[in-house]
Amino acid sequence: MELYEAARVYKGVPWLDQGRSRKGLDCVGLVRLSIRDAYSYDIDPNGVLHRHMPVGEFIRATAKFWLRVPKDEARPNDVVAVGRNNVTSLGILAPGATLNMIAIPLKGIVQEGPCILDRPLRGVFRCRSY
């Protein structure tokens, strides 16, 4: 299963700060659950990542799982970080005429939408093979 396909299962789930279940998700929860569903791999098997971890800290804490790629090489299934100053949100790229991103909490639910929002792209991360 592709990562973006796993993420699409969560479309319509309410956005919930620090959410980690179908009852509610934030961007970190969506990425973590989608990786688990797509690759049968838990990026936090020892429960080290705590609920109030900022997105940038989450990326650093799980660095062994990611390969950082140039922004112009972004492709479907990559995880992207967007935001100003500090990284504020993660998304999963899906294919389309333009790359779409799933997980931006627009209108309070997990949904799919344009990758280029009002926030600059801060980084692109590809899941390493396990």
Backbone as CSV, one residue per row, in Angstrom:
resi,resn,N_x,N_y,N_z,CA_x,CA_y,CA_z,C_x,C_y,C_z
1,MET,0.851,-1.183,0.000,0.000,0.000,0.000,0.893,1.242,0.000
2,GLU,0.494,2.236,-0.763,1.223,3.507,-0.816,0.894,4.336,0.428
3,LEU,1.842,5.162,0.837,1.638,5.988,2.021,0.444,6.924,1.848
4,TYR,0.327,7.552,0.683,-0.789,8.480,0.484,-2.131,7.752,0.494
5,GLU,-2.161,6.476,0.046,-3.401,5.698,0.104,-3.782,5.416,1.556
6,ALA,-2.792,5.097,2.367,-3.059,4.869,3.793,-3.587,6.145,4.439
7,ALA,-3.031,7.286,4.057,-3.477,8.560,4.633,-4.902,8.902,4.212
8,ARG,-5.258,8.556,2.985,-6.610,8.882,2.499,-7.703,8.215,3.321
9,VAL,-7.395,7.123,3.966,-8.370,6.439,4.821,-8.836,7.369,5.946
10,TYR,-7.985,8.302,6.320,-8.296,9.184,7.440,-8.965,10.494,7.018
11,LYS,-9.213,10.661,5.718,-9.910,11.871,5.283,-11.258,11.964,5.992
12,GLY,-11.562,13.136,6.473,-12.820,13.358,7.174,-12.727,13.180,8.677
13,VAL,-11.624,12.612,9.168,-11.444,12.477,10.616,-11.257,13.880,11.188
14,PRO,-11.894,14.185,12.297,-11.744,15.528,12.877,-10.290,15.828,13.213
15,TRP,-9.901,17.075,12.990,-8.572,17.509,13.401,-8.615,17.728,14.898
16,LEU,-7.633,17.169,15.603,-7.555,17.302,17.050,-6.097,17.495,17.429
17,ASP,-5.794,18.585,18.097,-4.431,18.839,18.529,-3.935,17.652,19.352
18,GLN,-2.809,17.103,18.963,-2.189,15.947,19.594,-2.991,14.655,19.405
19,GLY,-3.944,14.648,18.470,-4.757,13.460,18.223,-3.951,12.342,17.591
20,ARG,-4.217,11.118,18.046,-3.480,9.951,17.562,-4.405,8.762,17.288
21,SER,-5.659,9.046,16.926,-6.601,7.959,16.659,-7.663,8.439,15.670
22,ARG,-8.562,7.544,15.288,-9.660,7.902,14.378,-10.644,8.893,15.007
23,LYS,-10.575,9.041,16.316,-11.433,10.026,16.979,-10.966,11.445,16.669
24,GLY,-9.688,11.585,16.342,-9.128,12.886,16.005,-7.640,12.763,15.764
25,LEU,-7.149,13.516,14.779,-5.734,13.472,14.398,-5.188,14.864,14.185
26,ASP,-3.915,15.020,14.491,-3.196,16.187,13.995,-2.234,15.672,12.931
27,CYS,-1.384,16.542,12.413,-0.516,16.127,11.303,0.474,15.042,11.711
28,VAL,1.026,15.118,12.912,1.968,14.088,13.370,1.253,12.751,13.522
29,GLY,0.063,12.782,14.090,-0.709,11.547,14.242,-1.043,10.922,12.901
30,LEU,-1.412,11.740,11.926,-1.736,11.212,10.605,-0.515,10.559,9.960
31,VAL,0.632,11.212,10.043,1.852,10.644,9.448,2.209,9.337,10.148
32,ARG,2.180,9.331,11.454,2.545,8.119,12.205,1.600,6.957,11.882
33,LEU,0.301,7.197,11.920,-0.651,6.114,11.648,-0.592,5.660,10.190
34,SER,-0.372,6.590,9.274,-0.293,6.223,7.856,0.930,5.352,7.583
35,ILE,2.057,5.685,8.212,3.257,4.854,8.061,3.003,3.469,8.645
36,ARG,2.368,3.428,9.781,2.038,2.129,10.388,1.149,1.306,9.464
37,ASP,0.125,1.940,8.907,-0.818,1.221,8.052,-0.204,0.810,6.713
38,ALA,0.614,1.675,6.127,1.184,1.396,4.800,2.355,0.433,4.855
39,TYR,3.214,0.598,5.861,4.464,-0.154,5.894,4.571,-1.135,7.056
40,SER,3.516,-1.220,7.862,3.543,-2.090,9.056,4.758,-1.788,9.919
41,TYR,5.048,-0.523,10.061,6.207,-0.100,10.833,5.803,1.033,11.754
42,ASP,6.107,0.906,13.033,5.805,1.954,14.002,7.058,2.792,14.204
43,ILE,6.996,4.064,13.870,8.174,4.909,14.018,8.409,5.308,15.474
44,ASP,7.553,4.864,16.375,7.744,5.113,17.809,7.430,3.847,18.609
45,PRO,8.170,2.740,18.357,7.839,1.479,19.012,8.022,1.489,20.524
46,ASN,8.889,2.367,21.028,9.141,2.398,22.468,8.379,3.497,23.192
47,GLY,7.514,4.180,22.470,6.713,5.229,23.096,7.528,6.418,23.576
48,VAL,8.616,6.724,22.877,9.482,7.823,23.277,8.903,9.179,22.883
49,LEU,8.191,9.196,21.780,7.636,10.464,21.297,6.402,10.822,22.115
50,HIS,6.457,11.964,22.715,5.318,12.358,23.549,4.330,13.196,22.753
51,ARG,3.158,13.290,23.258,2.064,13.938,22.545,2.308,15.416,22.241
52,HIS,3.008,16.122,23.067,3.162,17.560,22.860,4.488,17.920,22.195
53,MET,5.012,16.987,21.416,6.265,17.221,20.707,5.999,18.083,19.474
54,PRO,6.701,19.207,19.342,6.543,20.022,18.139,6.959,19.247,16.885
55,VAL,6.423,19.649,15.751,6.674,18.948,14.493,8.171,18.856,14.184
56,GLY,8.889,19.949,14.324,10.328,19.932,14.039,11.072,18.949,14.922
57,GLU,10.705,18.890,16.179,11.330,17.948,17.114,10.966,16.514,16.738
58,PHE,9.746,16.299,16.291,9.315,14.972,15.839,10.187,14.501,14.671
59,ILE,10.435,15.379,13.702,11.273,15.024,12.548,12.685,14.671,13.017
60,ARG,13.245,15.477,13.917,14.594,15.191,14.421,14.627,13.890,15.219
61,ALA,13.617,13.654,16.044,13.598,12.452,16.890,13.430,11.174,16.080
62,THR,12.858,11.283,14.893,12.642,10.108,14.050,13.563,10.133,12.819
63,ALA,14.668,10.872,12.913,15.556,11.110,11.767,16.057,9.825,11.109
64,LYS,16.245,8.769,11.873,16.763,7.531,11.271,15.753,6.920,10.290
65,PHE,14.506,7.335,10.380,13.466,6.816,9.504,13.371,7.580,8.188
66,TRP,13.898,8.810,8.137,13.726,9.700,6.988,15.005,9.883,6.197
67,LEU,14.826,10.117,4.929,15.887,10.575,4.050,15.428,11.950,3.570
68,ARG,16.191,12.983,3.894,15.796,14.325,3.451,16.136,14.462,1.973
69,VAL,15.198,14.957,1.186,15.414,15.091,-0.258,15.217,16.546,-0.668
70,PRO,15.850,16.961,-1.764,15.658,18.333,-2.244,14.187,18.598,-2.568
71,LYS,13.756,19.811,-2.322,12.351,20.174,-2.540,11.900,19.929,-3.975
72,ASP,12.798,20.153,-4.924,12.403,19.972,-6.321,12.331,18.504,-6.736
73,GLU,12.684,17.597,-5.819,12.585,16.163,-6.088,11.418,15.515,-5.339
74,ALA,10.547,16.342,-4.770,9.387,15.817,-4.041,8.523,14.968,-4.965
75,ARG,8.000,13.883,-4.433,7.149,12.988,-5.214,6.087,12.380,-4.299
76,PRO,5.058,11.762,-4.891,4.028,11.140,-4.057,4.631,10.195,-3.027
77,ASN,4.049,10.172,-1.873,4.440,9.395,-0.698,5.471,10.090,0.168
78,ASP,6.027,11.205,-0.273,6.953,11.950,0.572,6.162,12.690,1.643
79,VAL,6.815,12.891,2.767,6.248,13.685,3.848,6.858,15.072,3.731
80,VAL,6.022,16.086,3.773,6.508,17.454,3.661,6.212,18.222,4.938
81,ALA,7.117,19.145,5.240,6.943,20.034,6.379,6.720,21.431,5.825
82,VAL,5.681,22.083,6.274,5.370,23.435,5.831,5.229,24.347,7.037
83,GLY,5.506,25.615,6.834,5.311,26.569,7.916,6.228,27.757,7.817
84,ARG,6.002,28.688,8.685,6.860,29.864,8.826,7.646,29.704,10.120
85,ASN,8.789,30.346,10.208,9.636,30.287,11.403,9.871,28.840,11.817
86,ASN,9.104,28.338,12.743,9.207,26.934,13.115,8.296,26.133,12.197
87,VAL,8.647,24.871,11.971,7.784,24.006,11.165,6.457,23.876,11.891
88,THR,5.355,24.078,11.184,4.062,24.057,11.861,3.168,22.901,11.460
89,SER,3.449,22.241,10.342,2.557,21.170,9.923,3.277,20.196,9.003
90,LEU,2.803,18.956,9.016,3.293,17.912,8.124,2.180,17.515,7.179
91,GLY,2.549,17.056,6.016,1.585,16.539,5.058,2.199,15.384,4.295
92,ILE,1.368,14.628,3.630,1.807,13.510,2.803,1.425,13.830,1.371
93,LEU,2.402,13.776,0.485,2.127,14.126,-0.904,1.402,12.992,-1.611
94,ALA,0.401,13.370,-2.371,-0.380,12.429,-3.173,-0.247,12.840,-4.640
95,PRO,-0.430,11.911,-5.576,-0.282,12.260,-6.990,-1.448,13.089,-7.497
96,GLY,-1.191,13.758,-8.576,-2.222,14.565,-9.214,-1.569,15.468,-10.235
97,ALA,-2.354,16.315,-10.854,-1.817,17.263,-11.824,-0.770,18.137,-11.147
98,THR,-1.065,18.541,-9.923,-0.067,19.157,-9.055,-0.058,18.277,-7.822
99,LEU,1.048,18.254,-7.135,1.093,17.416,-5.935,0.115,17.950,-4.903
100,ASN,-0.637,17.060,-4.326,-1.580,17.421,-3.274,-1.030,16.966,-1.941
101,MET,-1.512,17.589,-0.905,-1.058,17.240,0.425,-2.242,16.889,1.303
102,ILE,-2.094,15.816,2.037,-3.110,15.378,2.975,-2.606,15.710,4.371
103,ALA,-3.461,16.229,5.205,-3.188,16.417,6.629,-3.169,17.852,7.097
104,ILE,-3.401,18.786,6.222,-3.502,20.153,6.703,-4.884,20.316,7.340
105,PRO,-4.933,20.818,8.553,-6.216,20.887,9.263,-7.121,22.011,8.782
106,LEU,-7.473,21.977,7.500,-8.402,22.977,6.968,-9.823,22.620,7.401
107,LYS,-10.555,23.593,7.824,-11.954,23.406,8.216,-12.119,22.362,9.309
108,GLY,-11.069,22.115,10.085,-11.184,21.245,11.247,-11.236,19.761,10.965
109,ILE,-10.948,19.324,9.725,-10.914,17.891,9.442,-9.679,17.569,8.605
110,VAL,-9.268,16.308,8.660,-8.176,15.867,7.806,-8.700,15.829,6.384
111,GLN,-8.007,16.503,5.479,-8.473,16.538,4.103,-7.318,16.662,3.134
112,GLU,-7.646,16.534,1.881,-6.663,16.613,0.816,-6.825,17.953,0.126
113,GLY,-5.705,18.601,-0.166,-5.793,19.892,-0.808,-4.487,20.272,-1.464
114,PRO,-4.440,21.447,-2.069,-3.237,21.883,-2.774,-2.027,21.933,-1.854
115,CYS,-0.897,21.519,-2.378,0.339,21.519,-1.600,0.808,22.940,-1.316
116,ILE,0.630,23.810,-2.272,1.062,25.183,-2.074,-0.090,25.941,-1.418
117,LEU,0.026,26.103,-0.123,-1.003,26.826,0.619,-0.451,28.207,0.930
118,ASP,-0.759,28.711,2.079,-0.221,30.011,2.466,1.049,29.839,3.288
119,ARG,1.579,28.618,3.325,2.766,28.337,4.122,3.885,27.816,3.230
120,PRO,5.103,28.315,3.403,6.206,27.841,2.567,6.618,26.409,2.906
121,LEU,7.098,25.722,1.896,7.606,24.363,2.052,8.946,24.437,2.771
122,ARG,9.066,23.752,3.918,10.273,23.820,4.740,11.178,22.606,4.560
123,GLY,10.625,21.488,4.149,11.444,20.295,3.982,10.647,19.165,3.373
124,VAL,11.352,18.259,2.704,10.738,17.079,2.109,11.483,15.874,2.648
125,PHE,10.722,14.879,3.109,11.309,13.701,3.744,10.737,12.450,3.125
126,ARG,11.604,11.522,2.805,11.192,10.255,2.186,11.439,9.152,3.205
127,CYS,10.475,8.246,3.327,10.625,7.132,4.260,11.713,6.196,3.747
128,ARG,12.632,5.852,4.622,13.656,4.865,4.264,12.992,3.499,4.207
129,SER,13.563,2.603,3.479,13.006,1.245,3.400,13.395,0.454,4.636
130,TYR,12.422,-0.240,5.195,12.673,-1.105,6.353,12.201,-2.490,6.053
